[in-house]
Amino acid sequence: MKPLYRPITLHQLFTRSQLTIFVLTFTICSAIFLVISTYTMNAYARSSLHILTAALNERVQPAVVFNDQLTINQILNEYIKKHPIRAIEISTSNNTLLAHAEQKDIKRVSSQTFLDHLFYSQPINAEIHHNGQNFGKLTVYGNSSELVIFFHKIILALLIGFLLLLATAYWSVHSVYQYLMQSIRTIVESAQTISVKKNYNMRVSNSDIQELQALSTAFNGLLSEIEQSNYNLMTENSKLQHQSKHDPLTHLPNRSFFYQELFKLFDATDTLHAAVLLLDLNHFKHVNEKFGHLAGDAVLRASTYCIKKVLPENAFFSRLGGDEFAIIIPNINVTAEINHYCQCIQDCFSSTFIFEQQRIALSISIGAAFAHKAKTPEELISNADHALFKSKQLNEKWYIYPKLNKK
């Protein structure tokens, strides 16, 4: 007669699966806990043994130097009794054993023996020096007598935790199965939606179970922090990007930003309708030397403010460094327009600057070049730089390369 087949119930399946998950989870967590505990105990053991070895080295050094055998043995026996040390050896500089001490009451098979092998298998060696001369070597083997109780407590705690969690799992699986799964399913679905859509404005739905509600609250709090962090990160990135491309004194685009725009200019279709102006304040170094750097900074800011006002809105005004500035004016290919803007810039320096009731007279030289006269950005900058040089050489307020008559 064939045995009656009884299909497994959902409750039994849930119980077995939950217990399996529980055992696996507990095993993994216990393993991680044991690894962390072992690492911590090992670090503590090695650190404490290093400290003991250093202290013993200082203590025994005079006796070794004077070859006081009696004092050496007394010190070693004292340390063996008072500290967690399994054995101590002192040898001379030619590796001759000078002194030896060890514990006699250690059992061959015990927790301490296991921990000694695990944490203190290797001794700590220290050279005994005096006035730069090597008198011997100190070798210390530690023991784990102070770690045995802690080790036993870890094993006991893991065992008790396993039994308690196992009993709780058996007790709770039947009563909370349906309701718990429904509540978890709701939270999981909300979390998956957030994960897929990357929409951190969404929130996990509430739960009637207090623990799951706490989880929902914590998860929602985490989402709020992520949302705020993303906002702060974007703001900070924007701020850093702005700082990396702008001069901190005048808040103008810096040299790097200027060259980026210059290369974009040659990538655009309207490259021929643009001009570059290089500006250099004449004898600005004397302003710093005579009136101070604060006055120089104030003059740079005032000059920047005035020049920026007279330029068209689509002009790219930047500070290359020091008293050098550069301007890209798009949609311009007429000499008269260049002359107009150069004159407007010169007008900014027609009167003296005032800083703390001191009058500061300053002039500026301008070199201009049209984009259609150059094949590359480098050539355009070279043309403008040549024009600036000619402006200073000929003592003219501005110079356009190639030379064109001012109107």
Residue pairs with C-beta under 8 A, 6 or more apart in sequence:
11 173
11 174
11 177
14 173
14 177
15 170
15 173
15 174
18 169
18 173
19 166
19 169
19 170
22 165
22 166
22 169
26 161
26 162
26 165
30 158
30 162
33 154
33 158
34 154
34 158
37 154
38 118
41 115
41 119
41 147
41 150
41 151
42 118
42 119
44 147
45 119
45 120
45 142
45 144
45 147
46 119
46 124
48 84
48 142
49 85
49 120
49 124
49 140
49 142
50 124
52 79
52 83
52 84
52 85
52 140
52 142
53 124
53 126
53 138
53 140
54 126
56 75
56 79
56 88
56 138
56 140
57 126
57 128
57 138
59 75
59 79
60 72
60 75
60 76
60 90
60 128
60 138
61 128
61 129
61 130
61 135
62 68
63 71
63 72
63 75
64 72
64 90
64 98
64 128
64 135
64 136
65 128
65 130
65 135
69 98
69 99
72 90
72 98
72 99
73 99
73 101
76 88
76 90
76 99
76 100
76 101
77 101
79 85
79 88
79 101
80 87
80 88
80 101
80 102
80 103
84 142
84 143
84 144
84 145
84 146
85 103
85 140
85 141
85 142
85 143
86 102
86 103
86 106
86 116
86 120
86 141
86 142
86 143
87 100
87 101
87 102
87 103
87 140
87 141
88 99
88 100
88 101
88 102
88 138
88 139
88 140
88 141
89 97
89 99
89 100
89 138
89 139
90 97
90 98
90 99
90 100
90 128
90 136
90 137
90 138
90 139
91 97
91 98
91 136
91 137
91 139
92 98
92 135
92 136
93 134
93 135
93 136
93 137
95 137
98 136
102 141
103 143
106 112
106 113
106 116
106 143
107 113
111 148
111 151
111 152
112 143
112 144
112 145
112 148
115 144
115 147
115 148
115 151
116 142
116 143
116 144
118 144
119 142
119 144
119 147
120 141
120 142
120 143
120 144
123 139
123 140
123 141
123 142
124 139
124 140
124 142
125 137
125 138
125 139
125 140
126 137
126 138
126 140
127 134
127 136
127 137
127 138
128 134
128 135
128 136
128 137
128 138
129 135
144 151
179 209
180 209
183 207
183 208
183 209
183 212
184 212
186 205
186 207
187 204
187 205
187 207
187 212
187 215
187 216
187 219
190 202
190 203
190 204
190 205
191 204
191 219
193 199
193 202
194 200
194 202
194 204
194 223
200 223
200 226
200 227
200 230
201 227
202 223
203 220
203 223
204 216
204 219
204 220
204 223
205 216
206 213
206 216
207 213
207 215
207 216
244 256
245 253
245 254
245 256
245 257
245 260
246 252
246 253
246 254
246 257
247 253
247 254
247 318
247 319
249 297
249 300
249 301
249 319
250 300
250 301
250 304
250 319
252 304
252 308
252 317
252 318
252 319
252 325
253 261
253 316
253 317
253 318
253 319
254 318
254 319
254 320
254 321
255 318
255 319
255 320
255 321
257 318
258 316
258 318
258 320
258 326
258 328
259 377
261 316
261 318
261 328
262 276
262 328
262 377
262 380
262 381
263 377
265 271
265 274
265 328
265 330
265 371
265 377
266 371
266 376
266 377
266 380
270 330
270 331
271 371
271 372
272 333
272 371
272 372
273 330
273 331
273 332
273 333
273 371
273 372
274 328
274 329
274 330
274 331
274 332
274 333
274 370
274 371
275 328
275 329
275 332
275 333
275 338
275 368
275 369
275 370
275 371
276 326
276 327
276 328
276 329
276 368
276 369
276 371
276 380
276 381
276 384
277 326
277 327
277 329
277 338
277 341
277 342
277 345
277 366
277 367
277 368
277 384
278 320
278 324
278 325
278 326
278 366
278 367
278 368
278 381
278 384
278 385
278 387
278 388
279 307
279 324
279 325
279 326
279 327
279 345
279 364
279 365
279 366
279 388
280 323
280 324
280 325
280 364
280 365
280 367
280 388
280 392
281 299
281 300
281 303
281 323
281 362
281 363
281 364
282 362
282 363
282 364
282 365
282 392
283 362
283 363
284 296
284 299
284 322
284 323
284 362
287 295
287 296
287 299
287 360
287 362
288 295
288 296
291 355
291 358
291 360
294 355
295 355
295 356
295 358
295 360
298 353
298 355
299 353
299 355
299 360
299 362
300 319
300 323
302 353
303 348
303 349
303 353
303 362
303 364
304 317
304 319
304 325
306 348
307 317
307 325
307 327
307 345
307 348
308 317
310 341
310 344
310 345
310 347
310 348
311 317
311 327
311 329
311 341
311 344
312 329
312 341
314 329
314 330
314 331
315 327
315 328
315 329
315 330
316 327
316 328
316 329
316 330
317 325
317 326
317 327
318 325
318 326
318 327
319 325
319 326
320 326
326 384
329 337
329 338
329 341
332 338
333 370
333 372
335 400
335 404
335 405
335 406
335 407
336 407
338 368
338 370
338 400
339 398
339 400
339 406
339 407
342 366
342 368
342 397
342 398
345 364
345 366
346 364
346 366
346 397
346 398
348 364
349 362
349 363
349 364
352 359
352 360
352 361
352 362
353 359
353 360
353 361
353 362
354 360
363 397
364 397
365 388
365 391
365 392
365 396
365 397
365 398
366 387
366 388
366 391
366 397
366 398
366 399
367 384
367 385
367 386
367 387
367 388
367 389
367 390
367 391
367 398
367 399
367 401
368 384
368 387
368 398
368 399
368 400
368 401
369 380
369 383
369 384
369 386
369 387
369 400
369 401
370 400
371 380
373 380
373 383
373 401
373 402
374 380
374 382
374 383
383 401
384 401
386 401
387 398
387 399
387 400
387 401
388 399
390 396
390 399
390 401
390 403
391 397
391 398
391 399
